[in-house]
Amino acid sequence: MEWQPDEQGLQQVLQLLKDSQSPDTATQRAVQEKLEQLNQFPDFNNYLIFVLTSLKSEDEPTRSLSGLILKNNVKAHYQNFPPNVADFIKRECLNNIGDPSPLIRATIGILITTIASKGELQTWPELLPQLCNLLNSEDYNTCEGSFGALQKICEDSSELLDSDALNRPLNIMIPKFLQFFKHCSPKIRSHAIACVNQFIIGRAQALMDNIDTFIEYMLQRTQDPDENVALEACEFWLTLAEQPICKEALSGHLVQLIPILVNGMKYSEIDIILLKGDVEEDETIPDSEQDIKPRFHKSRTVTLQHEGGEGEEGEDIDEDEDDDDDTLSDWNLRKCSAAALDVLANVFREELLPHLLPLLKGLLFHPDWVIKESGILVLGAIAEGCMQGMVPYLPELIPHLIQCLCDKKALVRSIACWTLSRYAHWVVSQPPDAHLKPLMTELLKRILDGNKRVQEAACSAFATLEEEACTELVPYLSFILDTLVFAFGKYQHKNLLILYDAIGTLADSVGHHLNQPEYIQKLMPPLIAKWNELKDEDKDLFPLLECLSSVATALQSGFLPYCEPVYQRCVTLVQKTLAQAMMYSQQPDQYEAPDKDFMIVALDLLSGLAEGLGGHVDTLVARSNIMTLLFQCMQDTMPEVRQSSFALLGDLTKACFPHVKPCIAEFMPILGTNLNPEFISVCNNATWAIGEICMQMGVEMQPYIAMVLNQLVEIINRPNTPKTLLENTGINL
């Protein structure tokens, strides 16, 4: 006899599902308790699957919720389900995978995958053959639902599907999926491509046997009229380009692939509408808050000086380039095509150019701005991989790009900024009057453009140019500062944050050359005005503190007139954050967890002050409780807080050791426990701080050696230790 629900039990389950949608925490608690009670009854799960698959009178969110609760039960207790309950659930799933509602189909798909990953696929041998059979259904919903489930299984269990344990079902599945690349429904084509994409990384044999057919299909699908399908297909090239097999698999197909990718790099009509491509002047329109992406603070990584060289801030251990020209955060065909071309350029290097150069000529000088814009993007995308091969053409191309900075279309001006920044290294290697001077002059004009997107692109490009040019910029400092300071009064919220970055990078790049009265007079008043305007809780303090940290380090004694209020505020920020963390840990229901970024950024600015002011920081330290606060920060649970604490400890050791010395006995054991290479940056900064302390302590270091020596020896003998950490450890020893 098939299982049937009892009416009273069913009403009880429905009431529970209704309650669990309530925002009230007390109700939520009651729901959790009730769930735990009901889980004692094995057929509770039958009710849940019944509501999901059979109770069509209920609303979709309730039915879907029933399925998600069941999914959690499967995750937690599947091995305790009686066989008849497990079988009932499996049967119901397969019989209802074609539910007319997309939400219910997706929920059943998630449930199937969860069961499959629990009992591994071995204990449900009919699952894959049945799902593959259902793909042939005339009914769209059944085909789409089955494909959705198969896509989830492929994502979760790609290795198992290509193993002997299951007799390699992929040998049947891959050719089957390939047939659907031509299906009339874009959603189905998209599922098929996503399923196959899962097997590229593992180089599944079934895929390799079909690789040429597959690539033929993919070339067609990347040109699919449906943008979502084209995007799924385009992601394949991006994935393939990162695999060792890429070169041999694609060599023969570049001649077809390159024009397709280049074509995908044009803005679509919808992009242009979304980007307000026809709006030229928008600088007076305030930004909406949701346009502003959260920023992440990059903490300091420090290195010991050796061979008389300057101690530089080490090359950051996890650089993460944001090579994007649009802030439309949506991933789309244009971005995916550009990313794929970028990665392929890094694989094929100069071999790509014969396929590209003939196309580029037609694009870069095209009368239609959309096509010309895509040509400039192509040129930027290949900059890294094809640099050597591009060098002969650059003396002609760079002036053309500099001209594009004055184009009447804002989207052309902004992409020209980005592409030029990708060639900044070459520009700086030429005599300054050749390209650096004209490029800098035009970029500074673009920083003051009337269009916000252009301002943003120009500011970012200028920061890249600053990093490449360093002291080459010194002769133009007055002119550069005039522009950046003028932009302060002009920019809306979002671009202000990027402007701080450009100013900080300038300070990092020219260093003490910034310490001239006329430069300080220009730069400091607007920065300090912003500093006074912002409240302690305002996240805009982050980029401003980072910027001031670079400026303080560069200006050295020139920063003295401004140091007192800046120092005090940083100490207050650290103190407030620590106090809030303390209250939160004692009464989490009464207090919110603090945003520790405030403390991290403040510690980094204090490091900048100590590094820039040297001995002058002595009086500030003497009048504050910074050493007590530092003792707490060094023991924080969050690695980034410890990382910045050790940087500050090292900088204070160099600047005013008498204040650090009384704390050494308390600090050394903490430093010793942080010599853990699992947290590379924390470990690196702790090593550095120990080194600075050794140099000050001399023979008095003796009692503390045992706390750190073994760890240092262990680090230096580990394989794959990053270069910065190895150097610091070596010098330390």
N, C-alpha and C positions, 0 to 999 in steps of 0.2 A: 504494500500500500504506500503510495506517494505521501510524503509528510504534508500535513495541513496545519496552519496556525490556529491557535485557540483564540477566539474573539477577544476575551478579556486580556490575555497576554499581549495581543497585538496592540490594543488600546494603551496598555502600560508602556510598551516600547515607543509608540508614537508620541505619548506625552513626554517621555524622556528626551526624544529627539527635538521636540518643540522647546523644552526647557534649556537644552544645551545651546540653543541659539540666543539665549538671553544674555545681555551684557552685564548683568548683576553678578558680582563675585560670589556672594553667598549661594545663589542658585547654582552657579558653576560648581561650587564645592559639593553641593548636594548631588549634582549629576554625577560627579566623579565617584562618590560613595555608592550611589545606586548602580553605576556601571560595574563596580567591583563585586557587588552582591550578585548581580545578574550573571556575571561571568562564571559563577559557580554552576549555573545550569547549562549543560552542553548545548541544548537546542536553542538557547538565546541567539546563537549565531545564525540558526535557520531563520529566525524572525528578521534578523538584520538583512540577510540576502533577499528574503521575501519582499521586504519594503523596497529594496533597491530595484529588483528586477520585475516584480509582479504587481506591486500596489500602484497601478497607473493613476488612481484617483488622487494620490498625494501630490504636492507641488515638488518640482524638480530639486530645489535646494535640500529639502528634507530627505528625499530619496538618496541623493548623492551623499549627504552627511551619514546616512545609515551605512552606505558602502565604505565610507572612510573610517568609521568606527570599527567596522568589520576588518578593514585592512590592518588597523592597529592591533586588533585581537590576533589576527593571523601572525603578525610580526612577533607578538609576545608569547602566544600560547599554541601555535599551530600543532606542535607535536602532541598536545593533549586532546586535540579534537577527536571524538570517536569517528571511526572510518565512515559510518553512514552520514555523519554531518559533513565531513570533508568531501565526500562524493557528491552530496546534494549541492554544496556550494559550487564545486567545479562544473557540474552539469548545468546549473542555472546560469553560470557565467557564460559558458559556450553557447547556450540556447538564446541568450539575450544580448550578445555582443553587437547585434544590429538594431538596438533600440533607436527609435526615431530621434531621441534627444541627444545632441552632441555631448552634453554634460554627463548624462548617464553612461553613454558609450565610453567616454574617457575614464569615468570612475571604474567601470567594469574592467577596462584595460589595465588600470593601476592594480586592481585586486588580483587579476590573473598573473601579472608580473610578480606581485608580492608572494603569491602561492608558489609560483615557479621557482623563485629564488630561495624559498624556504625548503621545499622538498627537493631542491635542485630539479632539473627537468626530467631526471631519470624516472621519478615515481609518477609522472603524468605523461606516459608515452604518447597518448592520443592527442596531446595539446597541439604540438607543432603541425602534424599532418592535418588536423581539423582546421586550424587557423589558415593554413595555406590553401585548403580546399575552399574555405569560405570566401577567399579572395575572388574566386570565379563567380560568386553570386551575382545574379542580375540586379539584385537590390543594392543600391548605392550605399545605404546605411550599413548593411552587413559587411560589404567590402571595406568601407572606411573604418568601421569599428575594429575589424580583424587586423587591418593594417596598423591602426593605432597601437593595438596590443603588441603586434609583432615588432613595431619600432621600439617600444619600451623594452621588450625582451632582448632585442639586438643590442640596445644600449647597455643593459644590465649584465648580459651573459655572453658577450661576443666571443670570449675564448672557449667557453664550454661548447658553443655551437660548432666550433671547428675542431672538436676533439674526437678521439676514437670512442670515448665513453658513450657517445650517442650515435655512433656510426656516421659521423660527419654530415648532419642534416644540411649543412650549407651547400653541399654539392647539388642538392635539389633546390634549396631556397634561392641561391643567387641567380641562376638562370630564370627562375620564376619571377623574382623581383624585377629583373631587367625587362621582362615583357611589359611591365606596367609603366616604364619610362614614357610610353607613348599613349597612355590612357587619356580619355577625353577630359577627365576631371583634374584640375590643377592640384587639389588637395591630395588626390591619390598619387599623382606623379611625385609630389613633394614627399609623401611617406616613403615611396619606393626608393627615392634617392637617399633619404635619411637612413633607411635600413642598410643600404649597401655601403654608405659612407662609414658605417661603424667598423667595417672589416679592412679598411685600408691600412690602419695603423698596425694591425697584427699581420699584415701581408697574407691574409687568409689564402690558402692554396686555391680554393674554389674561385676566388676573385682573380687570382693571377692567371688561371687557365682561361678566363674570359676577358683578360685585361684590354685587348684591342677592341673587341666589340663594345666593351664598357666605355672606353675612352671615346669611341665614335658616338655612342649614345649621349655621353656627357657634353660633347661639343655641341650637339643639337639642343640639349636641354638648357645649356647656359644661355642660349638665345631664345628661350621659351617666352612666348608673349605674356605669360603670367609672371609678374615680378617675383612672387614668393618661390615659384619653382626654379626660376633662373637663379635666385639667391642660394637655394639649397644646392643646386648643381655647382655654382661658382665656389661654394665652400669646399667642394671636393678638390678643386685645384689648389686651394690654400692648404688643405690637409696633406695632399699628395706632395706638395713642394717641401714639406718638412720631413719627408721620409727618405731614407737612404736610396730607395729604388727609383726616386723621381727621375734622375737623369736618363737612365736606360728606358724607362717607361714612356717618357715624353719627347725624347729627342726628335723622333720622326713626326711628331704632331705639332711642333711649335708653329709651323708655317700656317696652320689653321687656328691654333689657339690664341696666338698673340693678337691678331685683329679682333677676335671675339672679346677678349679682355679689354682691349683699348676701347672698343665700342661701348662696353658696359660702364666705362668711366665717365660718360656724359651725364650731366644732370638730367633727370627725367622731368617732364612738365610739372609733375606733382611736387618734386623737390623744390623747383624754382618758386612755386607758389608758397610752399611752407617756409622757404628761406626769405620770402619777400624780395626775390631777386630783382624786382622792378623798383623797389624803394631804395633810393640812393642816400638821402640824408635822413638819418634817424637818431642822430646823436643827442637830441634833446628829449627823446622819449625815455622815461625811467625804465630800468629793467624790472621784469616781474621776478619775484623771489624764486619761483621754481626753475628759472633759467640757470640758477647759479649752482654748479655741481659742488658737492662737498670736496674740500681739498684735504690732502693728507700731508701732514708735516713730515719732513725728512730729517731725522735726528742726525746729530753730528757723529762722524766716525773719525777718530784721530790717529795720527801716526807719530812715532818717535822720530826725532831728528837723527840723521846719521851722516857720517863723512862731511860734517860741516854744512850739509844741505839744509834748506829751510824745512821745518816740519809742516807738511801740507795737510789739508784735510784729505784723507785717503780717497782713492777712487771709490765711489760708493759701492757697497758690496752687492746691492741688488738694484742696479740702474733699471729704470723701467720707462722707456722712451714713449712719449705720447705723440706718435707721428701722425697726428690727424689734422686735416685742414678744416673740417667742419665741426661745429659744436652740436649739430643735430645728432643727439646721442644715439638715435636709432641706427642700428646696423642695417645697411641697405646694399643694393647691388653695386652701386658706385664704389662704396668703401671696400666691399669685399673684392671687387675686381682690382682695385688699386693695391690692396694688401697682397693679393695673389701675385700681381706683377712684381711687386717689391720683393717678395720671397723668391720668385722664379729668377729675378735678376741676380739674387745672391747665389743661386744654384748654378746658373748657366754663364754668369759673368758676360764677357764680351760676345759670346756666341749668340746672345739674344739680339745684338744690335742689327745684324743684317735683316732681321725680320721687322725691326722697329723703325730704323732711320727713314726708310722710304715713306712710311706712314706719317712720321713726325713732321716732316716738311709740309705735307698737306694740311696737317692740323694747326701747327703753330702760326701759320699766316692766313688762316681761314677767315673769310669775312663774317661768318656767323659766330657770335661771341660764345655760344654754348660749346661749339666744336673747338674753338681756339682755347677755351678754358680747360677742356678735357686734355688737350695736347700739353698744356703747362703742367697739369697734374701728372701725366705720364712721365714727363721729364723729371719731375720731383720723385716719383715712385722708383725710378731706376737709378737714382743718384748714388745710392750706397753700393749696389751690386756692380753697376757698369761704369763706375767712376773712371777707371783707367782708360777704357775705350772711348769715353766721352771727352777726355781732355783736349784732343785736337779740335773739337767743335766748340769748346767753351768760349774762346775769345770772340766768337761771333754770336753765340747764343746768350751769354750773360748780358751784353748791352741790349739785346732784344727784350730780355726779361725785365731789365731795369725800365725799359720803355713801357712795358705792360703795367708797371706800377702806377702809371698815369692813365690807364684805360678808363673810358667813361663808365664801364660796368663795374660795380663794387665787387661782384663775385670774381671777376678777372683780376682786379687789384689784390684781393685777399689771397687767391691761390698763388699769384706771382710772389707774394711775400714768403709763403711757405716753401715754394720750390727754390727760391734764391737762398733761403736759409739752409737747404740741403746741400748747396754748393759753396757754403761759406768758407769751408776749409780751403778750397782751391782759390777762392777770391783773395784770401789773406796771404796765400803763398806767392802771389804776384806783386809787382811793385805797387805801392799804395795808390799812386795816382791813376793807375790803369783801371782798376775796378772797385777797390775798397772805398775810395772817396765818393765816386758817383753813387755807389750802392748805399752808403751810409746817408748821404744827403737825401736821397729819395725815400729811404725807409723812415727817416726822421719826419719827412713831410707826411708820410702815411700814418705815422703815430698820431698825427693831428688831423687825420681824415674826418670827413663828416659822417662816415658810416661806421657803426659800432663793430661790425664783423671785421672790417678792414683794420680798425684800430687794434683789435685783439690780435689779428694775424701779424700785424706789423710789430707790435710789442713783443710777441713770442719770437718772431724772426730776429728782432734786434737783440734779444737776450742770447740767442744762439750765436749771432755774429760777435757779441761781446766775449763769449767764452772762447771763440776761435782767435779773435784779434788781440785780446789781452792788452798789453801796454802799447800796441800800435794805435790805440784810441787816445792816448794821452794828449797828442796835439789838438784833438778836437773836443776835449772835455767841456770847455765852456759852452760851446755850441750844443753838445749833447744834453748837458744839464738844463740849459734854457728850455729845450724842447720837452724833456721829461717833467720839469716843474710846471710848464705851461699846461701839459696834459692833466695834471692834478686838478686844475680848476674846471676841466672840460669833461672828464670822464664820468659815466654813470657807474653804478655799484660794481658790476661784474668786471669791467675792464680795469677799475682801480686796483683790484686784487692782482691782476696780471702786471700792472704798472709797478707795484711794489717789487715784484720778482725781477723786473728789468733793472730797477735801481739797485737791488741787492746784488744782482749778477755783475752790474757795472763795478760796484765796490769790490767784489771778489776779483774782478779781472784787472783793475788798475791799481788795487792796493793802496800803498801809502802816497801814491801820486795824487790821491784825492784830498790829502791833507794840506790844502791851500786855503787861506782865509776867504778868497773870493768864491771858491767852490762851496765851502762850508756855509757861507752866507746865503747862497742860492738854495742849497739842498735842505738844510736842517729846519728852517721855519715851517715849510708845509708838512714835513714829517711829524714835527712836534705838535703842530696844530691838530693833525689827525689823532695823534696819540692822546691828546687831552680831550678830544671829542668822544672817543670810544669808551664805553663802559667796560668794567672788568668781566662782564658776562658775554661780551660781544665776540663772536667767532672771527670777526674781521681783525681782531688783534693778532691772530696767528701769522698771516702774511706780513703784517706790519712789524711784529716782533722779529720775524726771520730777517726781514729787510734791515731793520735797525742793528741786528746782530752782525750782519756783513758790514754795515756802515761803521759800526763801532770798531770792529777789527781793523778796517782800512784806515780810519781817521786817527787811530791811536790817541795821542795826547790832544788832538783836535776835538775829540769828543768830550773832553773834560767839562766844558760848561753845561753839557746836557746830561751828565751821567747820574747826578744825584736822584732826580725824580724817576728816571728810568730804572735805576737800581732798586729804589724803594718799591716801585710798583711790582717788579718781578718777584721780589721777596714776598710781597703781599699775595700775589697770585699763587705762589707755591704753598704758602701758609693756608690760604682759603681752601685750596683743593685738598690738602692733607686733612684739614678739619672736617670737610664734607665727607671725605672717604671714611673717616673715623666714625662719624655719626651714622653713615649708611651701614657700616658693618655691624654697628650695635643695634640699630633699629631700622631694618630694611623696609618695613611697611610705613614708617613715618617719613623717611628721607629718600631723596633720589640719589642714584649713584652719580658721582661727579664726572665731568668730562676731563680726563687726565691730560688731554692735549694742552690745556692751559698751562699745566705745571711743566710739561715737557718743553714747550716753547720758551717758557720763562727761564728754565734752567739753561737752555741753549743760549739765550740772550745774555744771561749772566756769564756764561763761558766767553762769549764774544767780548763782553766788557773786560773781563779779567785778561783776555789775550791782548786786547787793544790797549788798555790802560796800564798793564803791567803793575809796577809798584804803586801807581796812583790809586789802585783799588783798595789799598790797605785800610785807609780810614773808613771807607764804606763798609768793609767786612767787619772792622772793629766795632762799628755802631749797630750791627744787626745780629740776629740769631741764626745766620745762614748755616753755620756748622751743625747746629742741632737739627735744622730742617734737612740738611744733606744726609745726616745719619739715618733719618726716616726714609728719605727717598731711595737711598741705596738698598733698602730692604723691601721696596715696593714689589707687589706681585706682578706688575706689568713690566715686561722686558724693556720696552722703550723708555720707561721712567728710569730704570737702572742704567741703561746705556747713556742717557744724558747726564745722570748724576756723576758717573765715573769721568765723563769728559770734563765736567765742571771741577771735580776734585783735582784732576790733573792740572787744569788751568790755574786753579787757586794755589796748588803746590808750587807752580812756576812763579806766580805773581807775588804771593805773600805767605811763604812757608811758615813763619812764626805762628800764624793763626791755625794752621793745619796740624802742626807738630803735636800739640797736646792731645789730639784725637786719634793719633796713629794706632794706639793699642786697641781702640774700639773698632777702627776702620779696617785694619788688615785682615782679620778673620772673614769679614764680609767680602772683601776683594778676593780672598782665596776661594770662597765657595762659588764665586761667579766666573772662575776660570773654566767655564764649561762650554766647549765648542759647539754644543747644540744651538746656542744662541750666539751666532758668530759676532754680531756687532757689540753685544754686551761684553762678551769675552775679550774682544779686541780692545775696547775702551778700558776694561779693568786692567788688562795687561799693560796698556799705555800708562795708566795712572800709577801702577806699581813701579814702572820704570822711572817716572818722574820723581816719585817718592824716594827711590833708591839713590838717585843722583843727589838729592838734598840731604839724606840721612847719613850717607857714607857708612862708616863702621857701625853706627848705632842701629843699622838695619839687622844686624846679627840675630836678635831674638825672633825675628819674624820670618826668616828664610824658610823654616820648616813648613810654614802655612801655605807657601806658594810654589816651592821648588818642584815638587813631584808633578803638579798639574802642568807647569810650564814645559817640563821635559816630555810629558805625555803629548802635549799639543804639537811640539816640534817634530815628534816622531809619527804623527798621524798622516796617512795619505790624504791628498786632496785638500789640505788646509789652504784657504785663500792667501794670496801673496801678502796683503797688508798685515794679516794676523801673524804670518810666519816671520815677517821682518820685525814686527814689534816684539815677538817672543824671543827671537834671536838676540836683538839688541838688549832686551831685558836681562837675559841670561848672562 
